[in-house]
């Protein structure tokens, strides 16, 4: 073999040195030779010592990459890289292979992550560009083999021997580089697989003094060493001839350059093999974008929805699935105007790179100035093909890109603008091409894009899709019925949100915990769970549920500083239906109403809430949990105080309106839900909240807690909850000075607590609370205040039941005295409905039905005059009317009252919500019919 012959070794040194000199003279640049074996050994030790220090490693390997890149020049000279020339190859390749082997071991020791691989690609740009150019040129077989093998070794450095071969990335990279047919691509891939097993031989090539037998085992030398032997004598003359040719042609521009419009796909993230569902949305995009036919303006499609709904993943899936139908697909980060401009630079860089690769250059030396001139970028591309990134050239680069998009025949391009969420800081239409027959796909959390695009608002996954995604990522195979039941509960709790389900699936797989355990962690430590990026299976870069919405909220706060506390307050309410009226204490305050509406519109604009109907909105369950769990302790107290204030105010308003048509039963049901949610989150922390309220001097919260408890008076199943609200009311009341109004509120709270404890069988506690309530009442001038009036009568009944008849009679007599006084005033008396109800209860207790009937008719007449005849209170009073008549022996009149009520109740707008009352009325009618033994009339 030629490499064993000393004379050949000497000739090689002479030819190599001559090639270096000619190369330097031709290109006008000093050549830094490849490191010597001694240098390589020192570099290897340095890498091994520092391989865990990423930045240090990168600085070390830059020198070696520079040498590898530079050495290709002399190899080209020696190899005769000209279209009309013949060539042979000299065994300089083992030196290159030795250097690459060091990098291989260093790279494996440093990192195997995607981020590192991307950085490594940046280091290899120059050498990859040269290799890709030569891969398309008409090269001799031997020289082409060297380039293929160098590229193979580079691919191994980025992990081809492990996950890149398995994931198919190698094959895609080779296809984009060489554009081979399927069989050729498979052959190259297999070649790379084989290369993995030859690492020992490659490492052996580090020692440049090894025998030719060892070198012959490497892929590079094998198969070409025979052609080297016997041809060394011809090399020197040939190198001189090529150098002269290079000197005369290296600066020659390519005048007839035809611009290339076919650009290989390059996306910011790999293809997500766990992508699930969304087939309808993908079809909608595909039906709209390519199907419009020849046109002068791009078609634009926008995917909108809350963060984490999978907009970016759908855009990526669309690009990977349909890229064969486009000549070019480009990704634009639309977060800010700067990221858009930077993306345009990257796109132009891709276009230049592919232009160079697709063009046959004299001596295979690309003329970047010609490419820049053709693209309309004179002076903005350097000799290495790098586009200027300075801000003053941004407009020129954008203009060049938009001109490229309207080239003749360039009608099948797609621009994907991802994360277009900021519609205030810049005008997106300035960065959208207005001409050309391509397409634009936009992803955004903002729903205001329908004026420029065909817009589809993404909804959550279907349950089957959500389960498939969860089981796929968690590697749960053939789940049992119990596991499936737990999974259904979890995806429902996650609101079928793809981002959260992906996080759950990855976490389940990594932590090896059950679905129930994950759900428990979700409830107790949302932020801790959802701020963590899973180590495997994650395809969302560094985005998590927490970071996604923090970004949206930060944009909202730039426009409304109060929006954060508004959203936090909502996180303690029923997320399914939140009314704007909850946040307006004075229903006549128009300014407050408009302020709340503007805040809701702004939050909706960033998909943090969703407007469901005029005046109402909802919040996604995961956003709801995030908005609550992101708060520190002080922020939590403030949000709970605000939510307590809101629910308490509406409770008072609802109870006050129960005797008028202003009352709506659906509002009542909604309020019950808010009370339940608020109790879950607030009552366990109420001691901390009371201290916060007292320290911040936030006023009287006891009334709100009391009225909230009163809203639960008819809900026997929520007695425990009502008791907690009353206890909260008592605690906050005792923080206040002992004024008469505060003492009266305490009296009522104590009375209610006594009643609740009695209902739950706690007689002793009940008696204690009632006694304390009586003591409070004695301090009040209750006879002159109608609010105290009702409390006094209620306590009299309690005292009577406790056997304290003397005290009970004293209170009852005072109530009776007040009733007679009111009666003497007649219809001119402006007494309240509440006081009338107290008097009615008094006469019912004393079984004085004549007096009862007289007072009842006065009350019903007043309700009819006010148009409130069919409110819940009025219906209740009319049923008592029939009871009174029956007690007086007027059964037919009692029956007639009930029959009329049953017929007329159908006209009441809230009839469907008082079905229980209708049922009870029908039962009473049946009972009276049986009592009187008369046929039953059919009622409505």
C-alpha positions, 0 to 999 in steps of 0.5 A: 500500500502506498502509505507504507512506502517512505518515498511515498510519504515524502512525496505526500508531504511535498504535495500537501505543502504545495497544495496548502501554499496554492490554496492560500494564494488562490483564496487570499486567506491563511490556512490554519493546518489541522492539529498535530497528533500531539495537539489532538491528544492535548485537546482530548484531555482538555475535553475530557476534563471539562466535558460537563461544562457546556460553554467551555466545551463549545469554545474548545471545539470551535478551533477544531471545527475551523480546522476541519472546515478549512482543510476541505479546501486543500482536499478539493485542490488535491482532488480536482474539484472541477466539472471538466477535470479528472480526479483522485484522492489522497489519504488526508482523510484519516486526519479528518477522521481522527479530529472528528473522533475526538469531537464525537467522544467529547460531544457524547460526554457533554450532552445528548439534548436537542438544544445542544444538537441545535448549537452543534449544527451552528458550529458546523454550518460552514462545513455542512454547506461545503459538503452539501454543495459537493454532494450535488456536483459531478464528482468522481466516485472516490471524492464523493465517497469522502464527502459522504463519509465526512457527513456520516461522521458529523451525523454520528456526532449529533447522536445518529447512533442513538435516538436520531437513527431511531426517530427517522431524523437521519433519513430526513436529513439525508433526503434534504441534503442529497435528495436521493430516491427512497432506495438510496436514502435507505442505503445511506441510512444503513451505512450510518447504522454500520458506521456505529460499529466502527467507532473503535477503528475511527478512534484508532485513527487518532494515532496518525502513526498507526499502520495502514492496516488499521486505517484500511478498516475505516469506512473512509479509506476502505475501497479507495486505498487501491486507487491511491496506490500508484498515482502519487507521481501524477499529483503534483503536476495536477495540483499546480494545474488546478491551482492556476485554474482556481486563480483565474476563475474563483471570483467569476460571478454566475450571470445566469443565476435562476432563483430556486423556489423549492426549500426543504422543510425546517421546523422549530420542533421535531414531528410529534409522534404523540399527536392525537386527534384534531383531524377536523381542524387539520381538514379545515385548514387544508380545505381552505388554504390550498383549495382557493386556486390561482389568486393574487393575494395569500389566503389566511387561516387563523387558529385561536384559543386559550393557551395550551389548547394545541394551536402550535402543535396543530400548525406543526402537524399540518406542516409535517403532514402536508409539506409535500404539497408546498414548495416551501414552508417557513416558520415565523415567531410572531411574539413581537415585531423583533422576533418576526424580523429575526424570523425573516432573516432566518428564512432568507438565510434558508433561501440563500443556502438552498440557492447555493446548494441548487446551483452548479458554481465554477470550481464549486466556490459559491458566489454569494454576492451574485445570490445577494444581488439576485435577491435584492440584497446587495452588500447584505450577504458576506463571503460565507453566505451569512445575512446581515442581522443589523436592525437597519437592514430589516426592511430590506430583508423583509422586502427581499423575502416578499419579492421572492414570494411573488416570483413567477411560479412560486405559488405553493408557499406557506408562512406559519405565524406562531404565537401572534398574541400581541396586537397592540405593540405593533400592526401585524398587517405590516408583516404579512405579505399582501401579494402572492398566491401562497398561504398564511397560517396564524396561531393566536390566543386572541379572538380578534383576527376574523377581519383578516383571516378565516378564523377557527376557535379551538375547543378542548379535545373530545373525551376519547381523544383526551384519553388516547393522548393521556394513555399514549404519553403515560405508556398505559397499555390496556387500562382496566375499567378502574384506571379508565374511570380515573382517567376520565375523571382526570381529563375532565378536571383538566378541562380536556386541555392538550397541554395539561393532558400532555403534562399529566401523561409525561409526569405519570410515565416519569414518576410511575405514580397512579392517576389518582395520585397525580390528581391529588398532587394537582389539587394540592400543588398545582404550581409546583406540578405545572411549572416543571418541564418533563424530561421525556415525551415533552414537545412544547419547548419550555412552555408549561401551563403556568408559563403559558398563562403568565405570559398572557397575563403580563400582556393584560396587565400592561393595559389594565393593572387591576385585571390580575386581582379581578381574575384572582377573585374569579378563581374563588367562584364557580368558574362555569358561570360568572356574572359581571354584576357580581363585581358591581356593588351599586347596581346603578353605578354605570361607570363601575359596570363599564369598567368591569365589562372592559376588564372582562373583554380584555381578559377574553381577548387573551383567552383567559376567560370566555364570554358565554352570553351577555354579562356572563363569562366562564374560565377554563378549569386549569386556568381557574386553578392556575389563577388561584395557586399562583398567588402568594399568601397576601394575594390569596387573602386579598382575592378571597376578601374580594370574592367574599365581598362580591358574593355577600353583596349579591346574597343581600341583593337576592334576599331583598328581591325575593318578594319582587319580580326583580328576583330570578330563580336562575340567579339564585341557583347561580349564587348557590354555586358561588357560595359552595365554591367560595366555602371550599377555598375560603373557610379553611383559611378563614382565621388567616382571612379575618386577621387580614381583614382586621389589619387592613381595616376592610370594614364589616364582613359579618353581614356578608357572611350572615346573608350568605348563610341565609341563602342556604336556609332552605338547603338542609344538605348544606347545614354544615356549610351554613354553620361555618358561614355563621361562625365566620360571621360571628368572628368578624362581628366580634372584631367590630365596636359594640354599636347598636347595629353591630349588636343587632347583627350579632343577635341575629347571628347567634339566633341562627347559630342556635337554630342550626345547632338544634337542627344538627342535634346539638341541643346544648350548644343551641341553648347557649347560642340562643341565650347569648342572642337574648342577652344581645337583644336586651341591649337593643331598643328593638321595639322601635326598629322593625329589623329587631322586631322579627328577631325578638319574635323568633327568640320568643318561640325558642324560649318557649320551646326551652320551657322559659315561658315567662321570658317568651311571653314577655317578648310575645306580648311586646310583639303583639302590642306592636302588631295592634299599634300597626293595625290601628294605623290601617293602610296608611302605615308604611310597614315592611313585608318582613314585619307583616310576616312576623305578625303573621307568624305570631297569630299563627302561633296563637292560632288566632286565624281571623286576625291572621287572615286579615293581615294576610289579605293586607299583605297580598293586596300590597303585593298585587298592587306592586305587580309581585303576585307570583314571586316565591314569597307571594306564592308561599303567602297564598298557600298559607291563605288556603291553610288559614281558610281551612282552619276557619272551616272554609274548605271550598274557599281554600280549594278555590284559592289553590286552584286559581293559584295553580292555573295562574302560576303558569304565567309567571316567568320563573314557573319552571323553577318553582316546580316544587311549589306547583307539586306541593299545591297539587298535593294540597288540592288532592288532599282537600278533594279527598277531605271534601269527597268531591271529584278532582278537577284536572289542573294545568 
